[in-house]
Amino acid sequence: MKLSGRNGLICSVALAAVMAAPVYVMVAQDAPPQQAEGGNRGRMGRGVNGEVVSVSGSSVTIKNERGETWNVITTDNTRMMKNRQPVKVADIKTGDGVMAMGVPDAEKHEVHAAMVVVIDAATVAEQKANLGKTYIVGKVTAIDEAKLTIERPDKVSQVIEADENTSFRRGGRGGTGMGAGGSGMGPRGGQGATSQQTEGESITLADIKVGDTVAGNGALKGATFVPKQLNVMTRPERRGPLTQPSTPPSTPPQ
């Protein structure tokens, strides 16, 4: 699977988990692999993400796909990136997508961010519009031969259908993330990385189970989305979730 920009694809999750919906996967393309997946947790902690509803001083208020609001608190030491370039809080606008890596306080609904990744509002809107049309992401809730029912991050249940041209993979370094406009989905590579580490393991449709989280690019054939490639997103042991408490792995495709 391929990414646009630096990755070639998300967000994973990107997140992942990534997942209001596609923004949670998309942001993974800007975050370093270990950080996007919850690795290096001592320094980065876990992530919260959502859509920006307001910005005030050094704080950003976001709303996730469950309608919960979180306050993202930044300091001079917070690393902030947008399109792989440093940005400031003042550059963040309402409607932008945000992933904040840190240690969330579930009671106060706030996180002191060590890193913030920003996706512009236009890209977030485009990803939402393309979900289920040029890419799919979500949890498998039912399987009927080649048809899979997917619960998307926006809580819409969609039936997709694999055909003879669909390929399947599991895992891969960095999982999957989304490129702008749904223009790419794929793994992060790196010097010294093996093909299986970056691209994941080749599997078959029979290896996909109810409860798996999948992401893939493809296209509509009539009214049915047919994936070109479908990736089962996995989380290595000892790595925390992409979002708090249960957002889809982010990882947004093509």
Accessible surface in RSA format (square Angstrom, percent):
REM  Atomic radii and reference values for relative SASA: ProtOr
REM  Chains: A
REM  Algorithm: Lee & Richards
REM  Probe-radius: 1.40
REM  Slices: 20
REM RES _ NUM      All-atoms   Total-Side   Main-Chain    Non-polar    All polar
REM                ABS   REL    ABS   REL    ABS   REL    ABS   REL    ABS   REL
RES MET A   1    37.83  19.6   2.01   1.3  35.81  85.3  10.55   9.0  27.28  36.1
RES LYS A   2   154.58  75.4 150.78  92.5   3.80   9.0  96.19  86.6  58.38  62.2
RES LEU A   3     4.25   2.4   1.00   0.7   3.25   8.2   1.00   0.7   3.25   8.7
RES SER A   4    27.15  22.9  23.31  31.1   3.84   8.8  23.16  49.3   3.99   5.6
RES GLY A   5    46.74  57.6   0.00   N/A  46.74  57.6  24.66  67.7  22.08  49.5
RES ARG A   6   122.66  51.5  87.22  44.5  35.44  84.4  61.66  84.3  61.00  37.0
RES ASN A   7    22.09  15.2   3.69   3.6  18.40  44.3   6.14  14.8  15.95  15.4
RES GLY A   8    56.79  70.0   0.00   N/A  56.79  70.0  39.52 108.5  17.27  38.7
RES LEU A   9     0.00   0.0   0.00   0.0   0.00   0.0   0.00   0.0   0.00   0.0
RES ILE A  10     2.28   1.3   0.81   0.6   1.47   3.5   0.81   0.6   1.47   4.0
RES CYS A  11     0.00   0.0   0.00   0.0   0.00   0.0   0.00   0.0   0.00   0.0
RES SER A  12     4.32   3.7   4.32   5.8   0.00   0.0   3.98   8.5   0.34   0.5
RES VAL A  13     0.00   0.0   0.00   0.0   0.00   0.0   0.00   0.0   0.00   0.0
RES ALA A  14     0.00   0.0   0.00   0.0   0.00   0.0   0.00   0.0   0.00   0.0
RES LEU A  15     0.00   0.0   0.00   0.0   0.00   0.0   0.00   0.0   0.00   0.0
RES ALA A  16     3.40   3.1   0.24   0.4   3.16   7.2   0.29   0.4   3.11   8.2
RES ALA A  17     0.00   0.0   0.00   0.0   0.00   0.0   0.00   0.0   0.00   0.0
RES VAL A  18     0.00   0.0   0.00   0.0   0.00   0.0   0.00   0.0   0.00   0.0
RES MET A  19     0.00   0.0   0.00   0.0   0.00   0.0   0.00   0.0   0.00   0.0
RES ALA A  20    19.54  18.0  19.02  29.4   0.52   1.2  19.48  27.4   0.06   0.2
RES ALA A  21     2.90   2.7   2.90   4.5   0.00   0.0   2.90   4.1   0.00   0.0
RES PRO A  22     0.60   0.4   0.60   0.5   0.00   0.0   0.60   0.5   0.00   0.0
RES VAL A  23     1.48   1.0   0.71   0.6   0.78   1.9   0.71   0.6   0.78   2.1
RES TYR A  24     0.00   0.0   0.00   0.0   0.00   0.0   0.00   0.0   0.00   0.0
RES VAL A  25     0.00   0.0   0.00   0.0   0.00   0.0   0.00   0.0   0.00   0.0
RES MET A  26     0.50   0.3   0.50   0.3   0.00   0.0   0.00   0.0   0.50   0.7
RES VAL A  27     0.00   0.0   0.00   0.0   0.00   0.0   0.00   0.0   0.00   0.0
RES ALA A  28     0.00   0.0   0.00   0.0   0.00   0.0   0.00   0.0   0.00   0.0
RES GLN A  29    17.93  10.0  17.61  12.9   0.32   0.8   0.48   1.0  17.45  13.2
RES ASP A  30     6.71   4.7   1.22   1.2   5.49  13.0   0.02   0.0   6.68   6.7
RES ALA A  31     0.00   0.0   0.00   0.0   0.00   0.0   0.00   0.0   0.00   0.0
RES PRO A  32    28.12  20.5  26.54  24.2   1.58   5.8  28.12  23.2   0.00   0.0
RES PRO A  33    36.21  26.4  36.21  33.0   0.00   0.0  36.21  29.9   0.00   0.0
RES GLN A  34    94.37  52.8  94.26  68.9   0.11   0.3  29.56  62.9  64.82  49.2
RES GLN A  35    15.74   8.8  15.71  11.5   0.04   0.1   1.50   3.2  14.25  10.8
RES ALA A  36     0.49   0.4   0.49   0.8   0.00   0.0   0.49   0.7   0.00   0.0
RES GLU A  37    22.25  12.8  20.54  15.5   1.71   4.1  12.65  24.5   9.60   7.8
RES GLY A  38     0.27   0.3   0.00   N/A   0.27   0.3   0.25   0.7   0.02   0.0
RES GLY A  39     6.97   8.6   0.00   N/A   6.97   8.6   6.96  19.1   0.01   0.0
RES ASN A  40    76.01  52.4  50.14  48.4  25.87  62.3  21.75  52.4  54.26  52.4
RES ARG A  41    95.04  39.9  83.79  42.7  11.25  26.8  24.36  33.3  70.68  42.8
RES GLY A  42    88.14 108.7   0.00   N/A  88.14 108.7  47.06 129.1  41.08  92.0
RES ARG A  43   155.07  65.1 131.06  66.8  24.01  57.2  71.15  97.2  83.92  50.9
RES MET A  44     3.74   1.9   3.58   2.4   0.16   0.4   0.55   0.5   3.19   4.2
RES GLY A  45     6.11   7.5   0.00   N/A   6.11   7.5   5.81  15.9   0.30   0.7
RES ARG A  46    73.83  31.0  73.83  37.6   0.00   0.0  11.66  15.9  62.17  37.7
RES GLY A  47     0.01   0.0   0.00   N/A   0.01   0.0   0.00   0.0   0.01   0.0
RES VAL A  48     2.94   1.9   2.22   2.0   0.72   1.7   2.94   2.6   0.00   0.0
RES ASN A  49     3.75   2.6   0.25   0.2   3.50   8.4   0.00   0.0   3.75   3.6
RES GLY A  50     0.00   0.0   0.00   N/A   0.00   0.0   0.00   0.0   0.00   0.0
RES GLU A  51    47.55  27.3  47.55  36.0   0.00   0.0  10.31  19.9  37.24  30.4
RES VAL A  52     1.75   1.1   0.00   0.0   1.75   4.2   0.00   0.0   1.75   4.7
RES VAL A  53    62.26  41.0  43.91  39.8  18.35  44.2  45.14  39.2  17.12  46.4
RES SER A  54    51.43  43.5  48.08  64.2   3.35   7.7  36.97  78.7  14.46  20.3
RES VAL A  55    54.56  35.9  21.99  19.9  32.57  78.5  22.79  19.8  31.76  86.2
RES SER A  56    84.27  71.2  74.05  98.8  10.22  23.5  40.51  86.3  43.76  61.3
RES GLY A  57    69.51  85.7   0.00   N/A  69.51  85.7  45.39 124.6  24.12  54.0
RES SER A  58    60.79  51.4  52.82  70.5   7.97  18.4  29.77  63.4  31.03  43.5
RES SER A  59    27.11  22.9  26.20  35.0   0.91   2.1  11.37  24.2  15.75  22.1
RES VAL A  60     1.06   0.7   1.03   0.9   0.03   0.1   1.06   0.9   0.00   0.0
RES THR A  61    37.09  26.4  36.70  37.2   0.39   0.9  17.29  23.2  19.80  29.9
RES ILE A  62     0.52   0.3   0.52   0.4   0.00   0.0   0.52   0.4   0.00   0.0
RES LYS A  63    90.55  44.2  88.78  54.5   1.77   4.2  31.93  28.7  58.62  62.4
RES ASN A  64     9.56   6.6   4.51   4.4   5.04  12.1   2.74   6.6   6.82   6.6
RES GLU A  65    31.42  18.0   3.94   3.0  27.47  65.4   7.95  15.4  23.46  19.2
RES ARG A  66    77.17  32.4  41.97  21.4  35.20  83.8  49.95  68.3  27.22  16.5
RES GLY A  67    44.89  55.4   0.00   N/A  44.89  55.4  23.52  64.5  21.38  47.9
RES GLU A  68    54.15  31.1  47.18  35.7   6.97  16.6  23.42  45.3  30.74  25.1
RES THR A  69    64.52  45.9  59.57  60.4   4.95  11.8  27.53  37.0  37.00  55.9
RES TRP A  70     6.31   2.5   5.13   2.5   1.18   2.8   5.82   3.1   0.49   0.8
RES ASN A  71    48.41  33.4  47.19  45.6   1.22   2.9  18.99  45.7  29.42  28.4
RES VAL A  72     0.21   0.1   0.21   0.2   0.00   0.0   0.21   0.2   0.00   0.0
RES ILE A  73    35.62  20.3  35.25  26.3   0.37   0.9  35.25  25.4   0.37   1.0
RES THR A  74     7.63   5.4   3.37   3.4   4.25  10.1   0.29   0.4   7.33  11.1
RES THR A  75    81.32  57.8  62.56  63.4  18.76  44.7  66.45  89.3  14.87  22.5
RES ASP A  76   155.30 108.8 117.33 116.8  37.98  89.8  39.99  94.1 115.31 115.0
RES ASN A  77   140.29  96.7 112.56 108.8  27.73  66.8  32.33  77.8 107.96 104.4
RES THR A  78    15.02  10.7   0.08   0.1  14.94  35.6   0.58   0.8  14.44  21.8
RES ARG A  79   117.79  49.5 110.49  56.3   7.30  17.4  52.78  72.1  65.01  39.4
RES MET A  80    16.47   8.5  10.60   7.0   5.86  14.0   2.07   1.8  14.40  19.1
RES MET A  81    22.10  11.4  22.10  14.6   0.00   0.0  17.49  14.9   4.61   6.1
RES LYS A  82    39.28  19.2  37.10  22.8   2.18   5.2  15.69  14.1  23.60  25.1
RES ASN A  83    88.10  60.8  82.33  79.6   5.77  13.9  21.99  52.9  66.11  63.9
RES ARG A  84    93.82  39.4  81.62  41.6  12.20  29.0  20.20  27.6  73.62  44.6
RES GLN A  85   112.59  63.0 112.59  82.3   0.00   0.0  39.57  84.2  73.02  55.4
RES PRO A  86   106.30  77.5  87.09  79.4  19.21  69.8  87.33  72.1  18.97 117.9
RES VAL A  87    29.07  19.1  14.63  13.2  14.44  34.8  18.59  16.2  10.48  28.4
RES LYS A  88   153.99  75.1 151.00  92.6   2.99   7.1  96.73  87.1  57.26  61.0
RES VAL A  89    18.61  12.2  16.14  14.6   2.48   6.0  16.14  14.0   2.48   6.7
RES ALA A  90    79.26  72.9  57.98  89.5  21.28  48.4  67.00  94.3  12.26  32.5
RES ASP A  91    65.98  46.2  59.29  59.0   6.69  15.8  14.81  34.9  51.17  51.0
RES ILE A  92     5.78   3.3   0.76   0.6   5.02  12.1   0.89   0.6   4.89  13.3
RES LYS A  93   124.48  60.7 122.16  75.0   2.32   5.5  81.86  73.7  42.62  45.4
RES THR A  94    94.95  67.5  75.48  76.5  19.47  46.4  54.61  73.4  40.34  61.0
RES GLY A  95    15.35  18.9   0.00   N/A  15.35  18.9  13.42  36.8   1.93   4.3
RES ASP A  96     2.99   2.1   2.99   3.0   0.00   0.0   0.00   0.0   2.99   3.0
RES GLY A  97     0.04   0.1   0.00   N/A   0.04   0.1   0.04   0.1   0.00   0.0
RES VAL A  98     0.25   0.2   0.25   0.2   0.00   0.0   0.25   0.2   0.00   0.0
RES MET A  99     0.00   0.0   0.00   0.0   0.00   0.0   0.00   0.0   0.00   0.0
RES ALA A 100     0.00   0.0   0.00   0.0   0.00   0.0   0.00   0.0   0.00   0.0
RES MET A 101     0.46   0.2   0.46   0.3   0.00   0.0   0.46   0.4   0.00   0.0
RES GLY A 102     3.05   3.8   0.00   N/A   3.05   3.8   3.05   8.4   0.00   0.0
RES VAL A 103   112.60  74.1 103.69  93.9   8.91  21.5 103.97  90.3   8.63  23.4
RES PRO A 104    22.50  16.4   5.24   4.8  17.26  62.7   5.26   4.3  17.24 107.1
RES ASP A 105    53.29  37.3  47.01  46.8   6.28  14.9  21.25  50.0  32.04  32.0
RES ALA A 106    59.69  54.9  46.95  72.5  12.73  29.0  47.11  66.3  12.58  33.3
RES GLU A 107   171.17  98.3 134.35 101.6  36.82  87.7  55.83 108.0 115.34  94.2
RES LYS A 108   143.75  70.1 116.84  71.7  26.90  64.1  71.18  64.1  72.57  77.3
RES HIS A 109    60.24  32.9  58.65  40.8   1.59   4.1  30.89  31.8  29.34  34.1
RES GLU A 110    33.50  19.2  33.32  25.2   0.18   0.4   0.40   0.8  33.09  27.0
RES VAL A 111     0.10   0.1   0.00   0.0   0.10   0.2   0.10   0.1   0.00   0.0
RES HIS A 112   111.07  60.7 101.60  70.6   9.47  24.2  78.25  80.6  32.82  38.2
RES ALA A 113     8.40   7.7   0.00   0.0   8.40  19.1   0.34   0.5   8.07  21.4
RES ALA A 114    35.53  32.7  22.21  34.3  13.32  30.3  29.41  41.4   6.12  16.2
RES MET A 115     1.95   1.0   1.95   1.3   0.00   0.0   1.26   1.1   0.70   0.9
RES VAL A 116     1.02   0.7   1.02   0.9   0.00   0.0   1.02   0.9   0.00   0.0
RES VAL A 117     0.00   0.0   0.00   0.0   0.00   0.0   0.00   0.0   0.00   0.0
RES VAL A 118     0.35   0.2   0.18   0.2   0.17   0.4   0.18   0.2   0.17   0.5
RES ILE A 119     7.60   4.3   5.99   4.5   1.61   3.9   7.60   5.5   0.00   0.0
RES ASP A 120    37.88  26.5  37.38  37.2   0.50   1.2  18.62  43.8  19.26  19.2
RES ALA A 121    36.98  34.0  32.68  50.4   4.30   9.8  32.82  46.2   4.15  11.0
RES ALA A 122    76.06  69.9  60.18  92.9  15.88  36.1  68.72  96.8   7.34  19.4
RES THR A 123    16.62  11.8  16.14  16.4   0.48   1.1   3.55   4.8  13.08  19.8
RES VAL A 124     4.03   2.7   3.77   3.4   0.27   0.6   3.83   3.3   0.20   0.6
RES ALA A 125    59.86  55.0  51.18  79.0   8.68  19.7  54.85  77.2   5.01  13.3
RES GLU A 126    84.01  48.2  78.41  59.3   5.60  13.3  26.88  52.0  57.12  46.6
RES GLN A 127     0.50   0.3   0.50   0.4   0.00   0.0   0.50   1.1   0.00   0.0
RES LYS A 128    86.32  42.1  71.10  43.6  15.22  36.2  45.61  41.1  40.71  43.4
RES ALA A 129    57.77  53.1  43.51  67.1  14.26  32.4  55.29  77.9   2.49   6.6
RES ASN A 130    26.38  18.2  26.38  25.5   0.00   0.0   0.00   0.0  26.38  25.5
RES LEU A 131     6.77   3.8   1.01   0.7   5.76  14.5   1.01   0.7   5.76  15.5
RES GLY A 132     3.62   4.5   0.00   N/A   3.62   4.5   1.13   3.1   2.48   5.6
RES LYS A 133   108.15  52.8 105.27  64.6   2.88   6.9  58.16  52.4  49.99  53.2
RES THR A 134    40.80  29.0  40.80  41.4   0.00   0.0  40.80  54.8   0.00   0.0
RES TYR A 135     0.00   0.0   0.00   0.0   0.00   0.0   0.00   0.0   0.00   0.0
RES ILE A 136     0.00   0.0   0.00   0.0   0.00   0.0   0.00   0.0   0.00   0.0
RES VAL A 137     0.00   0.0   0.00   0.0   0.00   0.0   0.00   0.0   0.00   0.0
RES GLY A 138     1.18   1.5   0.00   N/A   1.18   1.5   1.18   3.2   0.00   0.0
RES LYS A 139   103.75  50.6 102.06  62.6   1.69   4.0  44.87  40.4  58.88  62.7
RES VAL A 140     0.49   0.3   0.00   0.0   0.49   1.2   0.00   0.0   0.49   1.3
RES THR A 141    58.09  41.3  38.25  38.8  19.84  47.3  35.05  47.1  23.04  34.8
RES ALA A 142    45.71  42.0  42.84  66.1   2.87   6.5  45.59  64.2   0.13   0.3
RES ILE A 143    64.05  36.4  32.09  23.9  31.96  77.0  32.49  23.4  31.56  85.6
RES ASP A 144    97.54  68.3  92.22  91.8   5.32  12.6  30.88  72.7  66.66  66.5
RES GLU A 145   155.09  89.0 129.10  97.7  25.99  61.9  58.28 112.7  96.81  79.0
RES ALA A 146    31.86  29.3  29.78  46.0   2.08   4.7  29.81  42.0   2.05   5.4
RES LYS A 147    96.15  46.9  94.69  58.1   1.46   3.5  37.81  34.0  58.35  62.2
RES LEU A 148     0.07   0.0   0.00   0.0   0.07   0.2   0.07   0.0   0.00   0.0
RES THR A 149    29.18  20.8  28.88  29.3   0.30   0.7  13.70  18.4  15.47  23.4
RES ILE A 150     0.00   0.0   0.00   0.0   0.00   0.0   0.00   0.0   0.00   0.0
RES GLU A 151    64.99  37.3  60.93  46.1   4.05   9.6  16.77  32.4  48.22  39.4
RES ARG A 152    32.30  13.6  30.98  15.8   1.31   3.1   0.02   0.0  32.28  19.6
RES PRO A 153     2.16   1.6   0.00   0.0   2.16   7.9   2.04   1.7   0.13   0.8
RES ASP A 154    58.52  41.0  35.93  35.8  22.59  53.4  30.18  71.0  28.33  28.3
RES LYS A 155   122.65  59.8  98.38  60.4  24.27  57.8  62.48  56.2  60.17  64.1
RES VAL A 156    69.78  45.9  65.61  59.4   4.18  10.1  69.78  60.6   0.00   0.0
RES SER A 157    78.23  66.1  50.36  67.2  27.87  64.2  38.42  81.8  39.80  55.8
RES GLN A 158    27.80  15.5  24.33  17.8   3.48   8.3  18.61  39.6   9.19   7.0
RES VAL A 159    76.28  50.2  64.80  58.7  11.48  27.7  64.80  56.3  11.48  31.1
RES ILE A 160     0.01   0.0   0.01   0.0   0.00   0.0   0.01   0.0   0.00   0.0
RES GLU A 161    60.01  34.5  59.88  45.3   0.13   0.3   7.82  15.1  52.18  42.6
RES ALA A 162     8.46   7.8   3.31   5.1   5.15  11.7   3.45   4.9   5.01  13.3
RES ASP A 163    42.23  29.6  23.84  23.7  18.39  43.5  30.05  70.7  12.18  12.2
RES GLU A 164   157.21  90.3 114.05  86.3  43.15 102.7  70.81 137.0  86.40  70.5
RES ASN A 165   107.40  74.1  86.20  83.3  21.20  51.1  31.23  75.2  76.18  73.6
RES THR A 166    14.71  10.5   0.00   0.0  14.71  35.1   0.13   0.2  14.59  22.1
RES SER A 167    51.77  43.7  47.00  62.7   4.76  11.0  44.07  93.8   7.70  10.8
RES PHE A 168    20.73  10.4  17.25  10.7   3.48   9.1  17.25  10.5   3.48  10.0
RES ARG A 169    49.08  20.6  49.08  25.0   0.00   0.0   4.74   6.5  44.34  26.9
RES ARG A 170    66.17  27.8  62.54  31.9   3.64   8.7  25.26  34.5  40.92  24.8
RES GLY A 171     8.79  10.8   0.00   N/A   8.79  10.8   8.05  22.1   0.75   1.7
RES GLY A 172    22.57  27.8   0.00   N/A  22.57  27.8   3.69  10.1  18.88  42.3
RES ARG A 173    88.67  37.2  77.97  39.7  10.70  25.5  28.62  39.1  60.05  36.4
RES GLY A 174     3.23   4.0   0.00   N/A   3.23   4.0   0.24   0.7   2.99   6.7
RES GLY A 175    11.07  13.7   0.00   N/A  11.07  13.7  10.25  28.1   0.82   1.8
RES THR A 176     0.26   0.2   0.06   0.1   0.20   0.5   0.26   0.3   0.00   0.0
RES GLY A 177     0.15   0.2   0.00   N/A   0.15   0.2   0.00   0.0   0.15   0.3
RES MET A 178     0.06   0.0   0.00   0.0   0.06   0.1   0.00   0.0   0.06   0.1
RES GLY A 179     0.00   0.0   0.00   N/A   0.00   0.0   0.00   0.0   0.00   0.0
RES ALA A 180    52.97  48.7  48.25  74.5   4.72  10.7  48.35  68.1   4.62  12.2
RES GLY A 181    16.76  20.7   0.00   N/A  16.76  20.7   5.52  15.2  11.24  25.2
RES GLY A 182     0.00   0.0   0.00   N/A   0.00   0.0   0.00   0.0   0.00   0.0
RES SER A 183    61.22  51.7  40.12  53.5  21.10  48.6  37.78  80.4  23.45  32.8
RES GLY A 184     0.34   0.4   0.00   N/A   0.34   0.4   0.34   0.9   0.00   0.0
RES MET A 185     0.00   0.0   0.00   0.0   0.00   0.0   0.00   0.0   0.00   0.0
RES GLY A 186     0.72   0.9   0.00   N/A   0.72   0.9   0.00   0.0   0.72   1.6
RES PRO A 187    21.55  15.7  15.38  14.0   6.17  22.4  15.38  12.7   6.17  38.4
RES ARG A 188    10.59   4.4   9.28   4.7   1.31   3.1   9.26  12.7   1.34   0.8
RES GLY A 189    48.43  59.7   0.00   N/A  48.43  59.7  19.39  53.2  29.04  65.0
RES GLY A 190    44.97  55.5   0.00   N/A  44.97  55.5  28.19  77.4  16.77  37.6
RES GLN A 191   191.59 107.1 154.09 112.6  37.51  89.3  64.87 138.1 126.72  96.1
RES GLY A 192    80.59  99.4   0.00   N/A  80.59  99.4  44.32 121.6  36.28  81.2
RES ALA A 193    25.18  23.2   0.23   0.4  24.95  56.8   0.30   0.4  24.88  65.9
RES THR A 194    76.58  54.5  69.83  70.8   6.76  16.1  72.83  97.8   3.75   5.7
RES SER A 195    73.76  62.3  59.83  79.8  13.93  32.1  48.61 103.5  25.15  35.2
RES GLN A 196   117.43  65.7 110.91  81.1   6.52  15.5  32.12  68.4  85.31  64.7
RES GLN A 197    84.48  47.2  76.32  55.8   8.16  19.4  32.33  68.8  52.15  39.6
RES THR A 198    19.87  14.1  19.87  20.1   0.00   0.0  10.80  14.5   9.07  13.7
RES GLU A 199    78.18  44.9  74.21  56.1   3.98   9.5  12.93  25.0  65.25  53.3
RES GLY A 200     1.88   2.3   0.00   N/A   1.88   2.3   0.83   2.3   1.05   2.4
RES GLU A 201    82.08  47.1  79.31  60.0   2.77   6.6  20.39  39.4  61.69  50.4
RES SER A 202    80.80  68.3  59.61  79.5  21.20  48.8  29.27  62.3  51.54  72.2
RES ILE A 203    17.83  10.1   4.93   3.7  12.90  31.1   9.40   6.8   8.43  22.9
RES THR A 204    80.51  57.3  78.79  79.9   1.72   4.1  74.09  99.5   6.42   9.7
RES LEU A 205    41.48  23.1  37.42  26.8   4.07  10.2  37.42  26.3   4.07  10.9
RES ALA A 206    77.25  71.0  57.51  88.8  19.74  44.9  69.25  97.5   8.00  21.2
RES ASP A 207    55.91  39.2  52.29  52.0   3.62   8.6   7.07  16.6  48.84  48.7
RES ILE A 208     3.61   2.1   0.00   0.0   3.61   8.7   0.00   0.0   3.61   9.8
RES LYS A 209   123.44  60.2 122.57  75.2   0.87   2.1  82.62  74.4  40.82  43.5
RES VAL A 210    92.08  60.6  68.62  62.1  23.47  56.5  68.62  59.6  23.47  63.6
RES GLY A 211    41.00  50.6   0.00   N/A  41.00  50.6  23.89  65.6  17.11  38.3
RES ASP A 212    30.69  21.5  26.46  26.3   4.23  10.0   4.11   9.7  26.58  26.5
RES THR A 213    21.60  15.4  18.26  18.5   3.34   8.0   4.11   5.5  17.49  26.4
RES VAL A 214     0.00   0.0   0.00   0.0   0.00   0.0   0.00   0.0   0.00   0.0
RES ALA A 215     0.00   0.0   0.00   0.0   0.00   0.0   0.00   0.0   0.00   0.0
RES GLY A 216     0.00   0.0   0.00   N/A   0.00   0.0   0.00   0.0   0.00   0.0
RES ASN A 217    12.98   9.0  12.98  12.5   0.00   0.0   0.00   0.0  12.98  12.5
RES GLY A 218    15.33  18.9   0.00   N/A  15.33  18.9   6.75  18.5   8.58  19.2
RES ALA A 219    54.84  50.4  53.12  82.0   1.72   3.9  53.46  75.3   1.38   3.6
RES LEU A 220    78.31  43.6  53.99  38.6  24.32  61.1  53.99  37.9  24.32  65.4
RES LYS A 221   119.75  58.4 104.68  64.2  15.07  35.9  82.31  74.1  37.44  39.9
RES GLY A 222    75.56  93.2   0.00   N/A  75.56  93.2  45.72 125.5  29.84  66.8
RES ALA A 223   103.25  94.9  66.75 103.0  36.49  83.0  73.23 103.1  30.01  79.5
RES THR A 224    46.58  33.1  44.70  45.3   1.88   4.5  12.87  17.3  33.71  51.0
RES PHE A 225     0.17   0.1   0.00   0.0   0.17   0.4   0.00   0.0   0.17   0.5
RES VAL A 226    17.89  11.8  14.35  13.0   3.55   8.5  14.35  12.5   3.55   9.6
RES PRO A 227     0.50   0.4   0.00   0.0   0.50   1.8   0.00   0.0   0.50   3.1
RES LYS A 228   142.80  69.7 135.79  83.3   7.01  16.7  85.06  76.6  57.73  61.5
RES GLN A 229    25.66  14.3  25.66  18.8   0.00   0.0   3.64   7.7  22.02  16.7
RES LEU A 230     0.00   0.0   0.00   0.0   0.00   0.0   0.00   0.0   0.00   0.0
RES ASN A 231     4.41   3.0   4.41   4.3   0.00   0.0   0.00   0.0   4.41   4.3
RES VAL A 232     1.95   1.3   1.95   1.8   0.00   0.0   1.95   1.7   0.00   0.0
RES MET A 233    19.38  10.0   5.00   3.3  14.38  34.2   5.77   4.9  13.61  18.0
RES THR A 234    66.64  47.4  45.02  45.6  21.62  51.5  35.29  47.4  31.35  47.4
RES ARG A 235    95.77  40.2  68.35  34.8  27.42  65.3  42.90  58.6  52.87  32.0
RES PRO A 236    61.91  45.1  47.60  43.4  14.31  52.0  59.71  49.3   2.20  13.7
RES GLU A 237   158.65  91.1 135.96 102.9  22.70  54.0  60.28 116.6  98.37  80.3
RES ARG A 238   231.19  97.1 190.12  96.9  41.07  97.8  83.89 114.7 147.29  89.3
RES ARG A 239    85.03  35.7  68.41  34.9  16.62  39.6   5.80   7.9  79.23  48.0
RES GLY A 240     2.77   3.4   0.00   N/A   2.77   3.4   2.75   7.5   0.02   0.1
RES PRO A 241    38.49  28.1  37.74  34.4   0.75   2.7  37.82  31.2   0.67   4.2
RES LEU A 242     0.22   0.1   0.00   0.0   0.22   0.5   0.22   0.2   0.00   0.0
RES THR A 243     1.28   0.9   1.10   1.1   0.19   0.4   0.81   1.1   0.48   0.7
RES GLN A 244    32.58  18.2  29.95  21.9   2.63   6.3   0.83   1.8  31.75  24.1
RES PRO A 245    77.53  56.5  60.30  55.0  17.23  62.6  61.63  50.9  15.90  98.8
RES SER A 246    83.26  70.4  57.71  77.0  25.56  58.9  47.99 102.2  35.27  49.4
RES THR A 247    10.34   7.4   2.35   2.4   7.99  19.0   0.39   0.5   9.95  15.0
RES PRO A 248    25.76  18.8  19.14  17.5   6.62  24.0  25.57  21.1   0.19   1.2
RES PRO A 249    16.89  12.3  16.89  15.4   0.00   0.0  16.89  13.9   0.00   0.0
RES SER A 250     0.00   0.0   0.00   0.0   0.00   0.0   0.00   0.0   0.00   0.0
RES THR A 251     0.00   0.0   0.00   0.0   0.00   0.0   0.00   0.0   0.00   0.0
RES PRO A 252     0.00   0.0   0.00   0.0   0.00   0.0   0.00   0.0   0.00   0.0
RES PRO A 253     0.00   0.0   0.00   0.0   0.00   0.0   0.00   0.0   0.00   0.0
RES GLN A 254    85.00  47.5  71.91  52.6  13.09  31.2  23.47  50.0  61.53  46.7
END  Absolute sums over single chains surface
CHAIN  1 A    10736.8       8351.8       2385.0       5490.5       5246.3
END  Absolute sums over all chains
TOTAL         10736.8       8351.8       2385.0       5490.5       5246.3
